[in-house]
Amino acid sequence: MSFSVRNASDADAKRIDEDWGSLTWLASATIGNAEELTVGRVIIKAGCNNPPHHHPNCEEVLYLLAGRLEHVAGDEMVAMEPGDTLVVAAGVSHHARSTGDVDADMIVTYSSGDRQVVGE
């Protein structure tokens, strides 16, 4: 087969809830529908932040759909608004804080079907 389709109920099965928000994995080698990349949707609750981490084997591209973020990558900080895109190089420590009145909602993509994450 040359394509793969998933519906919302399939994605919900791959949702991971955290105190700070949630991650819903949509495509990856682990799921079995993509070999070369990982795609997900991340929610960071208003006023919360995800923990510092890095991805040793892949770049991350983040596209903010809603909310506002202060994203720290290395020793730099960028304020993000809906429509902004951020690219984080492999191995760079990063984390984000949701600074808006609504939850930050974003699409994340990684340049590996087997995204690795290392907490700091």
Secondary structure, 3 states (H helix, E strand, C coil): CCCCCCCHHHHHCCEEEECCEEEEEEECCCCCCCCCCEEEEEEECCCCECCCEECCCCCEEEEEEECCEEEEECCEEEEECCCCEEEECCCCCEEEEECCCCCEEEEEEECCCCCCCEEC
